[in-house]
Amino acid sequence: FPVTIDIPLTIRKIYPHDTSSYTQGLVYVDGKLLEGTGRNGFSKLMYTSLQDGKSTRSISLPYAYFGEGVALLNGKIYQLTWQNNEVFVYDANNLQKLQTFEWPYEGWGLTHDGKNLIISTGSSNLYFVEPSSFKILKTVGVTDNNGPVGNINELEYIHGYVYANQYGANIIYKIDPTNGRVVGKMDLTGLS
């Protein structure tokens, strides 16, 4: 039932980027990129210039943390950690850490629907979380005609749908967040 979107892919523009960064979360905001990177000892949260790829403001995470997905909501940046079971909250203007929440699962992808955060953990579940308490409000399993879709990774919320890549594959899924049903699929294999 999911529709595979078979459109020709064309690279329209290439922007410079630090290829040593293991990008885990990326948000376009006000003409720049908010980027969260991973790997122990190399994890950062930073704003970078879209035009030249250079960091304009950044902080490093302590060695013990592997940074993951990021989301910007109501003037705060939320950054997941992969296996540390912690979520960091920062002031979006100055990257000052405001708060740390405990999270019972691995942290992978992160987005929001304008009200609640939406988190992936590498499973087939999406977790809807209240941002001020980090309480899980609901869990939605992502499925297609073959059953659960695992390795759901980076997330984006666009026009009422969650878009997610599948870690280890060249697939982007379009997911109905009300029921977790995959309603579209884009194969990016030809994009390089």
Secondary structure, DSSP 8 states (H G I E B T S, - for coil): --EEE-------------TT--EEEEEEETTEEEEEE-STTT-EEEEEETTT--EEEEEE--TT--EEEEEEETTEEEEEESSS-EEEEEETTT--EEEEEE-SS----EEE-SSSEEEE-SSSEEEEE-TTT--EEEEEE-EETTEE---EEEEEEETTEEEEEETTSSEEEEE-TTT-BEEEEEE-TT--
